[in-house]
Amino acid sequence: MTHRIERRIAQPFAKGHGAKNDFIILPDPDSRLALSAADVVRLCDRRAGIGADGILRAVRCAADSEAAAAGTSAEWFMDYRNADGSKGAMCGNGLRVLARYLVDSGLCPPGPLTIATRAGTRQTYVPTRSDEFEGDVTVLMGRPSMPGPDTIEVAIAQRRWPAVHVDMGNPHAVVFVDDLAHAGDLHTSPTVTPADAYPAGVTVEFVTTHTPRHLALRVHERGVGETRACGTGACAAVAAALHGTQQTGTTYYTVDLPGGRLRIAVRADGTMELNGPAEIVAQGTVHLSACAMSG
Ligand SMILES: N[C@@H](CCC[C@H](N)C(=O)O)C(=O)O
């Protein structure tokens, strides 16, 4: 009879960020880690842990039941976890950082790289370091959908704004404001109504428009709090700004976030390409539980 037993192991990790949206990367090619929500919270804690907005567990699709169930031909799966321990379906900056990690660590060659997520498979592009935008990584984000509900409202303190619901593989409520300071202290969650619009929570973007193709935003991420950048959020903001306009050819947008600048190309068919900095800044080991079979 075989038993699944857990033992403590010294697990390698890397720390990286995309426009200061920061992540702990746990390479787990054979899917051995038993990563609990409590482990994630502990590792992401900025005082008692390594500190991050989330965790990217890099696992080979063939080794992971969740990834294999998606029936993808991609080699790698991004198991994304928010800092509160919840699982996330999509993360634009996370994908760019994971792609940078896979290339920098020699697990994949530079160039096009397909990675599976809970929201489907996404193509990334990691240039060689000698290319023009050295550290910048691109991800094809797919086409946003705007399925409603169409009467969402976001409130902070006494202020209320109408919001646009955008799905980028994860849910966003986008609010246009005159001044980003109106969002106040975004460490507490804005109130979103109707209360049942997002039973699993929502990420809220507060957006100002410098010019029609140059936006700035602050974000409160579901499962995290205020972060310095959000890739799906930047795309959601562009989608909301574009809503109802007619697209011809590819248009280019710049989105400024507290942690840096992201660039978004919107193709005529509405699909989006997200580009920006993605860096690995540290490596180490951390003690975690892994599964093994005995008997
Ligand atoms: N930072 C991410 C989005 C992460 C997921 C979000 N917290 C959720 O729960 O959906 C990005 O860069 O897109």
The ligand as an SDF file (V2000), in Angstrom:
LIG
                    3D

 13 12  0  0  0  0  0  0  0  0999 V2000
   -1.3670   41.6710  -10.5010 N   0  0  0  0  0  0  0  0  0  0  0  0
   -2.0560   40.9420  -11.4510 C   0  0  0  0  0  0  0  0  0  0  0  0
   -3.4590   40.4860  -11.1670 C   0  0  0  0  0  0  0  0  0  0  0  0
   -3.4720   39.4480  -10.0500 C   0  0  0  0  0  0  0  0  0  0  0  0
   -4.7930   38.7400   -9.8540 C   0  0  0  0  0  0  0  0  0  0  0  0
   -5.7780   39.4530   -8.9820 C   0  0  0  0  0  0  0  0  0  0  0  0
   -5.2490   39.7400   -7.6800 N   0  0  0  0  0  0  0  0  0  0  0  0
   -7.0100   38.5480   -8.9170 C   0  0  0  0  0  0  0  0  0  0  0  0
   -7.3220   37.9910   -7.8550 O   0  0  0  0  0  0  0  0  0  0  0  0
   -7.6640   38.3900   -9.9660 O   0  0  0  0  0  0  0  0  0  0  0  0
   -1.8070   41.4090  -12.8590 C   0  0  0  0  0  0  0  0  0  0  0  0
   -0.7140   41.9320  -13.1030 O   0  0  0  0  0  0  0  0  0  0  0  0
   -2.6360   41.1930  -13.7340 O   0  0  0  0  0  0  0  0  0  0  0  0
  1  2  1  0
  2  3  1  0
  2 11  1  0
  3  4  1  0
  4  5  1  0
  5  6  1  0
  6  7  1  0
  6  8  1  0
  8  9  2  0
  8 10  1  0
 11 12  2  0
 11 13  1  0
M  END
$$$$
